[in-house]
């Protein structure tokens, strides 16, 4: 979750100068569009504040995370018809998906692996490119899913893979949209990433 916010911060710090019209979209000068944005503003503010204070040790089912997931769903519905740029909508989607995945056994297991950084050399299905600095790399989610399933099951138990296919599909889509955001920010293009 913080990775997406950090991405936007890095963009704003390292791009000169940042053009906020790209963030707001072309039609945001229209009065009707401004009204739509005004209706979403309280949720955007609450979302920004709440998403920054999530306890990194929070467990699956934590009431604050569940509440934030509900807020995310409402926020996504609110901002969809607005003039906000696809970059902002996509960033919101990615952040909400990260929060949602964090509330799964799979996400909890991945967080545990990243925190504990165990030796994964016993898994012959994993190459050095699959696990770097305690982080399972994107390739494991896309081209090496059966290996990842085995690793998660061994490390965290059967519970971590109960909804494996759906959770991995979400994680892959989130990664793809994140890549799209990077392209949008650095190339100045907007695409309709999260609605695909």
N, C-alpha and C positions, 0 to 999 in steps of 0.2 A: 504494500500500500504506500509506504513512504517512498518507495522507488519511483513511483509515478510523480509524486509531488517534488521529489528531488530532481527528476528529469525536467520538469517545468522550471524549477528554480535555476538549474544549470543553463537552460536555454535563455532565461531572462538575464542571467549574469554574463554569459559569454557571447550573446548575440548583440550586435550593435546597430542601431538602437532597436529595441523591441517594438514591433508594430502591433498595438492592441486592436486595431481594426480587424486583423486576421483572427484574433481571438473572439471578437464579438460577432463577426459575420457581416455580410454586406447590407442586410436589410435592417440593421439595428437603429438606424436613424428614424425610421417610421414610428409614429406615435403609438400605433396599435402594438407594434413589436415591443416597444418600451414597457407597455402595460403588462404584456405576457412575462417579460423579464422581472418586473416588479413583483409579480405574483410568486415567482420562484425564489426571489432574493432571501426571504427568511430561511427557507430550507437550505439554500446554498451556504448561508452563513453558519447555520447549525451543523451542517455536514462537515464544513471545513474545520470547525472547532472540535467536534466530537471525534472525527477521524484522526486527529493529531494526538489524542490523549488515550488511545487504546493501550491497555496494559499488555506488554509483549508476552507476559506469562499467562494471559487469559486462556482459559480452557474452552473446549467445544461446549456450546450452549450458554456461555457467559451472557447474562442479561444485557450488558452494554453492547456486545457485538450483535446480539439478536435485534436489539432496538435500532442499531445503526444499519443493519441489513434492511429492516423495514423502511427506515428513512431513505436509504439508497433507492429502493424500488419506487417510492413516491417521487423522489427527486428526478429520477430518470424519466418518469411519465411527465412530470412538469416541464422539464427542459426540452423534451423531444420536439414539440411544435414551435419552439422559440427560434430566434435568430442567432443564438449562440453558434459559434463555429463548430464544425465537426471535430476539431481538435479538442475543444472543451468537452463536448459530449463524449468523445472517445476516452478522454482522460478520466471523466467521471465513471464511465463504464468499467475501465480497467481497475480503478480504485475500489469500486463496489464489488467487482468480481474477486479481487484480492481479499476483501473483507469476508465475502461469502465463502471462499475457499478456506480461509483461516478458521471458519466455523465447521470444518469437516475433519473427520479422522485422518484423511489423507493429508490435508493441509497441516494438521497438528503434527503428523509424523515427519513431514518435510521440514517443518520448523525445528523439530527435535534434532533431526540429522544436521541441520545447519548450525544449531547451537552446540551440539556435542562433537561435531566433526570426526566421526568414527573412521577407522581404517577400513576402507572398502576393497582392499586388494584381493580379498578372498573371492570376490565376484568376478569370475573370468569373463562374464558377458559385458563387463564395464571396462572401457578403455580409459586412459588418462584424460582424454578430452571430455569424458562424461561426468567427471567429478573433480572439481577444482576448488581448492581452498574451503572445503566443507560444503560446497554448493553443488547440487545436482544440476547439470547443464541442460539446456533446452532440448538438445538432441535426444536425451533420454525420454522426454515426453512425446516425441514425435516418431523417431525411428527405432527406439529401443524400449518400447513400452512393456514387453513381457519381462525384460530384465528388471526394469523399474518396479514392476508389480512384485517380483520375487524379493527385491531388496526391501521394499516397504513392509511386506509380509514378515520377512525374517526379523527386521529391526523393530517393528512396532506391533506385530501380531495381525491376525486375520481381520480384525476390526478396521484396520487402516485401508483395506482394499475392498470393503463392502460395496461402495459406490464408485469403484475405480474408473470404469469407462466414462461415466457422466462427469466425474470430477476432472479426469485427465482432459476430456474434450473441452471443458471450461478453461482449464489452465492453458491449453494450446491456443484456443481462440483469444484468450487474454494476451498471450505472448505475441500473437500475430497483430492484434490491434496496437499493442505497445510499439512494435516495429513500425506500424503505420504512422503512429504519432511522431516518432523520431523523424520519419521521412517528411511528414507534414511540417514539422517545426523547422527543419533545416533546409527543406526545399521550397517551403512557402506554399505548399499545395494542401488542399483539404479533400479528403475522401470520406465516404460514408462507411467507416470501419465497423462500428459495433452493430449496425442494423443488418449487416450481411448475414 
